[in-house]
């Protein structure tokens, strides 16, 4: 069963934020206001037009809140739907509230009041609306009580943030849950990156739905902060569209079909494994089903790359295969689109090689991502007990890393650079040149030097770090992929920094991007497709090409969360970020995790203290099972660590003074 289940009331209809649809009956209802001329306004509420604020939206539709406006008058809607048959709505406004109903997606709406549709009963009393099956005992007088009950239930479990993070967790959550829709032709529930982007009626580019490869995986990673089952459903939703060779297509949609000529960056295993790690304090309570359901498709996609995208010097390069009946396939434009960086200056001088079906430019970022993909898949294979595949992938990753680290290294620049067919290194610089750190290419000393150089303010650093091309690059234009700041690119670059524990850099970059994320959310109710590289740039206009409710923008919040609490392959890392901060109700298989940084760094699980540390202490490698707790403690200060099975007992104290302590506590009677 997918989550949310395709049943009951939810904001399934891609075309509106101000209504709900009941599946499978197809009954839908919308709300709006009379405008100054007395004309009902019931649609067109998008982030560009008249959408004021998104409120909390549970995954299952049991609670959703949104504010819109018409001619300066606001309408605040609170809707309590969910998997049952009743829909309760409170519509608060100083204007005249109107509504309509229809009995199917394409049926002509009927104004409300009007004839009750079929087996449903429609009631209204003042601001309150009730839509229920005719035999329901619910009354419109109970709308307010139900809404407040649902609000309290939603608040009790939803992820929350505070302090340094302000309401970043709310923004991240809403940018995912408000984008879950039904695809009528598939009879499936999907979560595209943005409902505006995929709906032509919302100034989008498709009929009513589309999925893109790396967009989907990043959306699923963001959703792992909200709900584990929900994230699993998203992370696996595009894999069934792969071709027989294992290629996950760049895009599949209702109106424009499938891009059989090209894929998108291989981030599937990275995001799936990251979501898996964040789902528990050890493998005992993590979502094994996520790995079991996605591993075959992710492995096939991984193996597709070297079989179909060997470019210059035997390295991987972006490509496009010739497809009969598709005259735009096998072109340079399509190879650029496989990169996901459609108009990046990195590819301005590249050409298409019909012999290899790739660019004549080997891409350092792609090769690094493929190595990191192999490493993640090898670990997943080990967890699933497939040691043969794990050994094969580990050996392939080692060989590919060794080769790529040598060929992409530019002695003159003292950094990695893309490699041309003639053997020269391309001079263009972008955050993808930090991806070799994600792939483990350099030594620790070299990684530090690379980060120092690339994150200089005139290159990729500064107060608005990681523009999609270096500020001193001749191709920099601060537009789209020619200089805007993109969360997916930033996420991958920062994960490279963290692999080498370059925390001064990762903390600065994450903090600066968090402020950018929050400024757009607080000003425009926007979680953006891309972010402005300059202060004062307004991205709300359609011509600016920055969708305003794109789930992957939540990666910028996700990155900053990692400075306080981060699930890693070797265990959790908890550290004080240097400012008061809090994350509450993170959904783990063990329970709800809360991490607070104030006068102390405190980690609790369902209210029970697991760690209580001085601000100067960093805890890494933290794992907790029913029988054992282990961690590494560095820095300066004391930390109290709760042993296994002692949620209400006395924690044990550990003190460090600039050194390292490895701690392990075993439940009495358990194997040591």
PyMOL commands that set and color helices and strands:
alter all, ss='L'
color gray80, all
select helices_A, chain A and resi 140-157+168-177+195-198+200-202+213-223+228-235+239-241+268-277+283-285+288-308+312-314+332-338+345-347+364-383+387-407+431-438+444-454+480-482+487-499+503-524+542-544+551-561
alter helices_A, ss='H'
color red, helices_A
select strands_A, chain A and resi 8-10+19-23+28-34+40-41+51-57+64-70+73-80+87-93+97-102+110-112+120-125+128-133+160-163+180-183+188-191+210-212+251-253+352-353+358-359+361-362+409-410+415-416+419-420+565-568+571-575+581-587+592-597+600-605+608-614+617-624+628-641+652-666
alter strands_A, ss='S'
color yellow, strands_A
deselect
rebuild
show_as cartoon
